[in-house]
Amino acid sequence: MTGRLPHQVARLGIARKLQVPMIFHDLSVADHLNIAIWAQNLSARDALRPSSFRRRNPVMDELLTLFPFLRDEQKTAGELSLGHRQMLEFAMSIMNKPTLVLLDEPCAGLSKLETTDMTGAIARMREKFGISALIVEHDFSVVETLSDHIYVLHQGELLAEGTLDQIRANTEVQAVYAGGSK
């Protein structure tokens, strides 16, 4: 990926969601969802058509079911709770069905219920749309729910890798991490 511009990476089917939501506080929820859809699909000609402002796709339909607050299209992103901002950014990152989504602590700052909602949504979108996810996460409940294969890093070095059971049984991992969860 070195040397590639963000739009070039996106065209390869790679999306990301950062730990701190990167949203436009003054734009509406609908504007955010439209921007996400336009990112891959809007031509210069389409930009001049009013119908382009109400595009939908199967991913959006699923997200509106998983995150009902997204239906409040006129609410500005700045009015959303931190949990809803996290969910909005996740929705934007997967709107165009990337092959791979990079998630940096997608549940950071979320309550236990919001964490359950977010992990459920990530799992559902992976299943339904075949999106692979590479997740950096410290909350072990999230790791347990979403991980097929785990890499444990300590001070920038690979400490262990394997299945959930292998990681749990690893004495080096046990010595370094207490395995915190919400």
BAKOL-856578 format. One record per residue: chain; x, y, z of N, C-alpha, C in turn. Coordinates in steps of 0.001 Angstrom, whole numbers, always signed. Layout:
N
A | X | Y | Z | X | Y | Z | X | Y | Z .
...
END
This chain:
182
A | +813 | -1199 | +0 | +0 | +0 | +0 | +857 | +1263 | +0 .
A | +2109 | +1099 | +331 | +2989 | +2253 | +410 | +2965 | +3036 | -904 .
A | +2772 | +4328 | -781 | +2794 | +5206 | -1939 | +1463 | +5340 | -2657 .
A | +458 | +4585 | -2254 | -847 | +4686 | -2911 | -1687 | +5766 | -2235 .
A | -2438 | +6477 | -3038 | -3349 | +7496 | -2526 | -4603 | +6818 | -1957 .
A | -5295 | +7487 | -1020 | -6487 | +6870 | -410 | -7520 | +6363 | -1406 .
A | -7784 | +7121 | -2464 | -8788 | +6656 | -3436 | -8304 | +5427 | -4204 .
A | -6986 | +5276 | -4373 | -6450 | +4088 | -5035 | -6615 | +2858 | -4146 .
A | -6399 | +3035 | -2850 | -6600 | +1939 | -1903 | -8068 | +1532 | -1866 .
A | -8951 | +2517 | -1853 | -10391 | +2230 | -1849 | -10801 | +1454 | -3095 .
A | -10242 | +1803 | -4233 | -10589 | +1097 | -5474 | -10093 | -346 | -5470 .
A | -9149 | -653 | -4607 | -8690 | -2041 | -4454 | -9640 | -2850 | -3571 .
A | -10658 | -2180 | -3019 | -11632 | -2876 | -2183 | -11275 | -2880 | -709 .
A | -10483 | -1899 | -293 | -10073 | -1804 | +1106 | -10675 | -536 | +1710 .
A | -11334 | -713 | +2850 | -11922 | +414 | +3571 | -11391 | +407 | +4994 .
A | -11620 | +1514 | +5724 | -11146 | +1567 | +7109 | -12120 | +2343 | +7973 .
A | -12061 | +2022 | +9242 | -12796 | +2760 | +10264 | -11818 | +2977 | +11396 .
A | -11577 | +4225 | +11713 | -10593 | +4562 | +12734 | -11200 | +4502 | +14132 .
A | -10344 | +4507 | +15146 | -10800 | +4446 | +16538 | -11674 | +5645 | +16895 .
A | -11244 | +6825 | +16500 | -12016 | +8040 | +16762 | -12806 | +8335 | +15493 .
A | -14130 | +8408 | +15589 | -14940 | +8612 | +14384 | -14546 | +9877 | +13622 .
A | -14347 | +9716 | +12337 | -13992 | +10829 | +11450 | -15244 | +11195 | +10655 .
A | -16036 | +12097 | +11218 | -17297 | +12491 | +10607 | -17321 | +14010 | +10466 .
A | -18307 | +14494 | +9722 | -18509 | +15927 | +9551 | -19636 | +16331 | +10495 .
A | -19324 | +17006 | +11570 | -20299 | +17310 | +12620 | -21508 | +18104 | +12124 .
A | -21326 | +18954 | +11117 | -22417 | +19801 | +10647 | -23257 | +19175 | +9534 .
A | -22831 | +18033 | +9019 | -23602 | +17372 | +7965 | -24607 | +16405 | +8573 .
A | -25688 | +16187 | +7856 | -26732 | +15281 | +8335 | -26299 | +13822 | +8176 .
A | -27031 | +12957 | +8854 | -26809 | +11514 | +8713 | -26991 | +11132 | +7247 .
A | -28050 | +11658 | +6596 | -28295 | +11350 | +5181 | -27124 | +11783 | +4305 .
A | -26567 | +12958 | +4577 | -25419 | +13431 | +3797 | -24235 | +12473 | +3937 .
A | -23991 | +12002 | +5148 | -22897 | +11047 | +5364 | -23108 | +9770 | +4565 .
A | -24326 | +9241 | +4595 | -24609 | +8003 | +3869 | -24511 | +8219 | +2363 .
A | -24979 | +9386 | +1891 | -24854 | +9699 | +462 | -23391 | +9802 | +44 .
A | -22588 | +10465 | +837 | -21161 | +10600 | +524 | -20519 | +9225 | +417 .
A | -20865 | +8342 | +1331 | -20294 | +6996 | +1316 | -20677 | +6248 | +35 .
A | -21924 | +6366 | -377 | -22357 | +5699 | -1611 | -21696 | +6344 | -2826 .
A | -21624 | +7660 | -2843 | -21027 | +8357 | -3974 | -19552 | +8031 | -4143 .
A | -18879 | +7713 | -3072 | -17429 | +7522 | -3106 | -16987 | +6561 | -4208 .
A | -17762 | +5556 | -4481 | -17383 | +4586 | -5509 | -18232 | +4669 | -6764 .
A | -19386 | +5298 | -6693 | -20359 | +5132 | -7760 | -20813 | +6402 | -8470 .
A | -20378 | +7551 | -8075 | -20918 | +8779 | -8644 | -20063 | +9256 | -9821 .
A | -20682 | +9344 | -10978 | -19994 | +9894 | -12144 | -20275 | +11398 | -12199 .
A | -19561 | +12106 | -13041 | -19773 | +13548 | -13187 | -21209 | +13825 | -13639 .
A | -21721 | +13009 | -14526 | -23097 | +13182 | -15008 | -24096 | +12938 | -13874 .
A | -23848 | +11905 | -13071 | -24746 | +11598 | -11952 | -24807 | +12732 | -10941 .
A | -23715 | +13447 | -10773 | -23661 | +14525 | -9786 | -24673 | +15624 | -10078 .
A | -25130 | +15703 | -11301 | -26083 | +16735 | -11696 | -27535 | +16273 | -11610 .
A | -27743 | +15009 | -11261 | -29101 | +14451 | -11197 | -29614 | +14444 | -9762 .
A | -30802 | +14979 | -9523 | -31376 | +14945 | -8165 | -31526 | +13530 | -7618 .
A | -31764 | +12563 | -8501 | -31950 | +11185 | -8036 | -30698 | +10624 | -7364 .
A | -29538 | +11206 | -7634 | -28293 | +10745 | -7027 | -28266 | +10985 | -5526 .
A | -29142 | +11867 | -5047 | -29153 | +12201 | -3630 | -30014 | +11262 | -2812 .
A | -30587 | +10270 | -3429 | -31417 | +9298 | -2719 | -31058 | +7874 | -3118 .
A | -29820 | +7647 | -3411 | -29398 | +6301 | -3806 | -29498 | +5355 | -2625 .
A | -29747 | +4111 | -2931 | -29795 | +3053 | -1922 | -29046 | +1858 | -2488 .
A | -28628 | +1002 | -1617 | -28055 | -267 | -2042 | -28371 | -1299 | -963 .
A | -28138 | -2579 | -1223 | -28473 | -3615 | -235 | -27741 | -3442 | +1103 .
A | -26514 | -2921 | +1058 | -25767 | -2699 | +2306 | -26489 | -1646 | +3143 .
A | -26900 | -546 | +2511 | -27605 | +494 | +3256 | -28900 | -51 | +3846 .
A | -29627 | -839 | +3076 | -30881 | -1400 | +3582 | -30634 | -2245 | +4834 .
A | -29581 | -3026 | +4814 | -29239 | -3853 | +5985 | -28813 | -2980 | +7162 .
A | -28026 | -1948 | +6889 | -27561 | -1054 | +7953 | -28713 | -299 | +8607 .
A | -29718 | +80 | +7823 | -30882 | +771 | +8383 | -31660 | -145 | +9320 .
A | -31595 | -1437 | +9084 | -32221 | -2407 | +9981 | -31382 | -2576 | +11250 .
A | -30076 | -2673 | +11084 | -29179 | -2884 | +12228 | -29057 | -1638 | +13106 .
A | -29051 | -472 | +12488 | -28872 | +790 | +13199 | -30047 | +1723 | +12874 .
A | -31190 | +1551 | +13529 | -32388 | +2348 | +13207 | -32177 | +3861 | +13296 .
A | -31240 | +4333 | +14111 | -31010 | +5777 | +14233 | -30586 | +6394 | +12896 .
A | -30063 | +5571 | +11981 | -29650 | +6088 | +10674 | -30840 | +6584 | +9849 .
A | -32043 | +6193 | +10238 | -33246 | +6645 | +9518 | -33578 | +8109 | +9829 .
A | -33020 | +8638 | +10927 | -33242 | +10041 | +11295 | -32284 | +10887 | +10456 .
A | -32601 | +10964 | +9167 | -31681 | +11506 | +8171 | -31323 | +12971 | +8360 .
A | -32196 | +13761 | +8975 | -31935 | +15194 | +9099 | -31090 | +15546 | +10316 .
A | -30961 | +14621 | +11238 | -30132 | +14873 | +12420 | -28685 | +15046 | +11971 .
A | -28011 | +16032 | +12546 | -26602 | +16219 | +12188 | -25747 | +15219 | +12964 .
A | -24625 | +14882 | +12396 | -23720 | +13925 | +13038 | -23236 | +14450 | +14383 .
A | -23114 | +15769 | +14511 | -22688 | +16358 | +15774 | -23688 | +16157 | +16902 .
A | -24942 | +15871 | +16559 | -25973 | +15621 | +17566 | -25987 | +14171 | +18043 .
A | -25254 | +13301 | +17361 | -25259 | +11878 | +17705 | -24386 | +11603 | +18925 .
A | -24731 | +10564 | +19660 | -23884 | +10099 | +20763 | -22598 | +9515 | +20181 .
A | -21594 | +9317 | +21020 | -20343 | +8718 | +20552 | -20613 | +7351 | +19935 .
A | -21458 | +6557 | +20572 | -21769 | +5236 | +20038 | -22370 | +5303 | +18649 .
A | -23292 | +6231 | +18451 | -23915 | +6368 | +17140 | -22935 | +6938 | +16113 .
A | -22021 | +7774 | +16539 | -20985 | +8264 | +15614 | -20098 | +7105 | +15155 .
A | -19746 | +6227 | +16107 | -18941 | +5046 | +15748 | -19692 | +4196 | +14728 .
A | -20976 | +3990 | +14968 | -21790 | +3161 | +14081 | -21961 | +3819 | +12718 .
A | -22126 | +5142 | +12696 | -22233 | +5872 | +11437 | -20962 | +5713 | +10619 .
A | -19819 | +5862 | +11259 | -18568 | +5724 | +10507 | -18386 | +4294 | +10018 .
A | -18758 | +3314 | +10840 | -18697 | +1922 | +10376 | -19587 | +1749 | +9141 .
A | -20800 | +2282 | +9209 | -21724 | +2191 | +8074 | -21098 | +2798 | +6818 .
A | -20482 | +3941 | +6973 | -19856 | +4600 | +5828 | -18707 | +3762 | +5266 .
A | -17963 | +3113 | +6138 | -16783 | +2358 | +5690 | -17165 | +1123 | +4876 .
A | -18340 | +558 | +5120 | -18697 | -663 | +4401 | -19800 | -457 | +3363 .
A | -20215 | +769 | +3161 | -21340 | +1069 | +2276 | -21170 | +483 | +875 .
A | -19955 | +435 | +369 | -19718 | -42 | -994 | -19150 | -1461 | -1033 .
A | -19449 | -2248 | -21 | -19031 | -3655 | +57 | -17546 | -3855 | -250 .
A | -16673 | -3328 | +598 | -15252 | -3567 | +344 | -14932 | -5057 | +519 .
A | -13840 | -5470 | -48 | -13371 | -6835 | +145 | -12826 | -6985 | +1562 .
A | -12158 | -5940 | +2029 | -11519 | -5930 | +3339 | -11804 | -4609 | +4024 .
A | -12208 | -4671 | +5291 | -12373 | -3457 | +6085 | -11413 | -3546 | +7269 .
A | -10672 | -2479 | +7486 | -9731 | -2369 | +8596 | -10434 | -1607 | +9706 .
A | -10569 | -2236 | +10861 | -11310 | -1640 | +11977 | -10370 | -1444 | +13162 .
A | -10116 | -200 | +13504 | -9260 | +139 | +14640 | -10147 | +414 | +15837 .
A | -10210 | -525 | +16748 | -11023 | -439 | +17961 | -12430 | +85 | +17653 .
A | -13192 | -678 | +16879 | -14520 | -211 | +16487 | -15485 | -17 | +17653 .
A | -15157 | -589 | +18802 | -16047 | -471 | +19968 | -15486 | +460 | +21043 .
A | -14474 | +1246 | +20694 | -13868 | +2169 | +21654 | -14903 | +3170 | +22149 .
A | -15035 | +3286 | +23450 | -15938 | +4254 | +24056 | -17396 | +3843 | +24075 .
A | -17691 | +2625 | +23636 | -19083 | +2181 | +23584 | -19487 | +1493 | +24887 .
A | -20764 | +1602 | +25223 | -21302 | +875 | +26372 | -21349 | -616 | +26030 .
A | -21670 | -1422 | +27023 | -21761 | -2862 | +26786 | -22834 | -3177 | +25743 .
A | -23991 | -2516 | +25834 | -25065 | -2737 | +24865 | -24651 | -2270 | +23468 .
A | -24024 | -1102 | +23374 | -23564 | -606 | +22076 | -22498 | -1526 | +21484 .
A | -21632 | -2067 | +22345 | -20613 | -3009 | +21890 | -21269 | -4255 | +21310 .
A | -22299 | -4743 | +21973 | -23043 | -5897 | +21464 | -23668 | -5580 | +20109 .
A | -24248 | -4393 | +19987 | -24856 | -3984 | +18716 | -23804 | -3880 | +17608 .
A | -22673 | -3281 | +17932 | -21627 | -3090 | +16923 | -21028 | -4427 | +16499 .
A | -20699 | -5287 | +17457 | -20114 | -6588 | +17086 | -21121 | -7417 | +16287 .
A | -22394 | -7332 | +16659 | -23421 | -8033 | +15891 | -23509 | -7520 | +14466 .
A | -23409 | -6209 | +14312 | -23459 | -5613 | +12974 | -22244 | -6010 | +12146 .
A | -21074 | -5995 | +12747 | -19858 | -6393 | +12022 | -19990 | -7843 | +11565 .
A | -20409 | -8709 | +12484 | -20575 | -10127 | +12141 | -21606 | -10308 | +11029 .
A | -22729 | -9601 | +11126 | -23789 | -9717 | +10124 | -23319 | -9256 | +8750 .
A | -22611 | -8144 | +8703 | -22155 | -7619 | +7417 | -21089 | -8530 | +6803 .
A | -20259 | -9118 | +7634 | -19265 | -10082 | +7131 | -19976 | -11279 | +6505 .
A | -20942 | -11813 | +7228 | -21681 | -12981 | +6744 | -22457 | -12693 | +5475 .
A | -23263 | -11665 | +5511 | -24195 | -11381 | +4416 | -23502 | -10908 | +3148 .
A | -22430 | -10122 | +3289 | -21811 | -9510 | +2114 | -20387 | -10003 | +1847 .
A | -19904 | -10959 | +2636 | -18579 | -11532 | +2391 | -17436 | -10560 | +2588 .
A | -17594 | -9649 | +3523 | -16563 | -8654 | +3810 | -15611 | -9219 | +4865 .
A | -14331 | -9257 | +4556 | -13333 | -9667 | +5537 | -12990 | -8474 | +6419 .
A | -12648 | -8750 | +7671 | -12318 | -7664 | +8600 | -11009 | -7975 | +9320 .
A | -10160 | -6977 | +9372 | -8948 | -7027 | +10183 | -9196 | -6036 | +11311 .
A | -9231 | -6548 | +12538 | -9674 | -5738 | +13670 | -8557 | -5604 | +14694 .
A | -8284 | -4383 | +15098 | -7417 | -4114 | +16241 | -8368 | -3816 | +17391 .
A | -8287 | -4613 | +18450 | -9244 | -4451 | +19547 | -8637 | -4939 | +20851 .
A | -8889 | -4181 | +21927 | -8409 | -4554 | +23254 | -9488 | -5221 | +24095 .
A | -10737 | -5049 | +23725 | -11852 | -5638 | +24463 | -11982 | -7098 | +24048 .
A | -11679 | -7991 | +24985 | -11640 | -9403 | +24646 | -13014 | -9957 | +24294 .
A | -14091 | -9350 | +24790 | -15431 | -9819 | +24406 | -15655 | -9612 | +22908 .
A | -15115 | -8554 | +22353 | -15211 | -8299 | +20916 | -14363 | -9320 | +20163 .
A | -13162 | -9564 | +20663 | -12266 | -10536 | +20042 | -12932 | -11917 | +20021 .
A | -13526 | -12302 | +21143 | -14203 | -13600 | +21234 | -15325 | -13722 | +20215 .
A | -16082 | -12672 | +20037 | -17245 | -12696 | +19157 | -16866 | -12713 | +17680 .
A | -15825 | -11990 | +17309 | -15557 | -11742 | +15892 | -14362 | -12477 | +15291 .
A | -13511 | -13052 | +16109 | -12236 | -13529 | +15571 | -12224 | -14998 | +15175 .
A | -11656 | -15238 | +13992 | -11364 | -16594 | +13539 | -9902 | -16934 | +13846 .
A | -9050 | -15948 | +13679 | -7616 | -16115 | +13912 | -7118 | -14853 | +14608 .
A | -6298 | -15024 | +15614 | -5871 | -13899 | +16450 | -4358 | -13755 | +16415 .
A | -3923 | -12512 | +16322 | -2516 | -12153 | +16472 | -2430 | -11273 | +17705 .
A | -1574 | -11631 | +18641 | -1395 | -10842 | +19853 | -58 | -10118 | +19745 .
A | -134 | -8785 | +19843 | +1077 | -7975 | +19793 | +1395 | -7462 | +21188 .
A | +2664 | -7338 | +21479 | +3114 | -6738 | +22732 | +4331 | -5882 | +22419 .
A | +4223 | -4600 | +22718 | +5279 | -3627 | +22467 | +5759 | -3687 | +21010 .
A | +4786 | -3791 | +20095 | +5082 | -3761 | +18678 | +5605 | -5055 | +18094 .
A | +5676 | -6090 | +18871 | +6194 | -7379 | +18399 | +5107 | -8440 | +18492 .
A | +5151 | -9405 | +17582 | +4201 | -10506 | +17615 | +4525 | -11411 | +18804 .
A | +3566 | -11534 | +19715 | +3738 | -12373 | +20890 | +3195 | -13780 | +20651 .
A | +2036 | -13867 | +19987 | +1420 | -15168 | +19727 | +399 | -15031 | +18616 .
A | +69 | -16158 | +18006 | -1010 | -16191 | +17027 | -1666 | -17553 | +17078 .
A | -2948 | -17563 | +16726 | -3670 | -18825 | +16701 | -5156 | -18623 | +16891 .
A | -5822 | -19720 | +17209 | -7261 | -19667 | +17459 | -7503 | -19074 | +18840 .
A | -8750 | -18796 | +19129 | -9113 | -18259 | +20437 | -8652 | -19187 | +21563 .
A | -8881 | -20483 | +21413 | -8464 | -21445 | +22442 | -6946 | -21478 | +22606 .
A | -6222 | -21397 | +21502 | -4759 | -21379 | +21582 | -4249 | -20124 | +22286 .
A | -4861 | -19004 | +22003 | -4449 | -17754 | +22637 | -4767 | -17793 | +24128 .
A | -5936 | -18278 | +24469 | -6305 | -18378 | +25892 | -5348 | -19269 | +26670 .
A | -4863 | -20320 | +26039 | -3983 | -21275 | +26714 | -2516 | -20846 | +26710 .
A | -2179 | -19824 | +25966 | -800 | -19389 | +25821 | -316 | -18700 | +27099 .
A | +682 | -19267 | +27732 | +1179 | -18727 | +29006 | +1857 | -17370 | +28836 .
A | +2494 | -17136 | +27699 | +3115 | -15816 | +27469 | +2045 | -14725 | +27395 .
A | +954 | -15018 | +26710 | -147 | -14059 | +26620 | -746 | -13836 | +28007 .
A | -933 | -14896 | +28757 | -1488 | -14782 | +30095 | -608 | -13911 | +30990 .
A | +692 | -14036 | +30837 | +1618 | -13267 | +31657 | +1575 | -11777 | +31339 .
A | +1290 | -11437 | +30087 | +1320 | -10044 | +29662 | -36 | -9362 | +29765 .
A | -1116 | -10090 | +29428 | -2445 | -9489 | +29365 | -3412 | -10180 | +30304 .
A | -4220 | -9365 | +30960 | -5243 | -9928 | +31845 | -6519 | -10246 | +31091 .
A | -6632 | -9782 | +29834 | -7795 | -10094 | +29010 | -9030 | -9313 | +29392 .
A | -8903 | -8003 | +29520 | -10010 | -7159 | +29927 | -11159 | -7186 | +28940 .
A | -12355 | -7048 | +29462 | -13549 | -6930 | +28631 | -14555 | -6045 | +29349 .
A | -15574 | -5565 | +28623 | -16586 | -4692 | +29199 | -17557 | -5487 | +30023 .
END
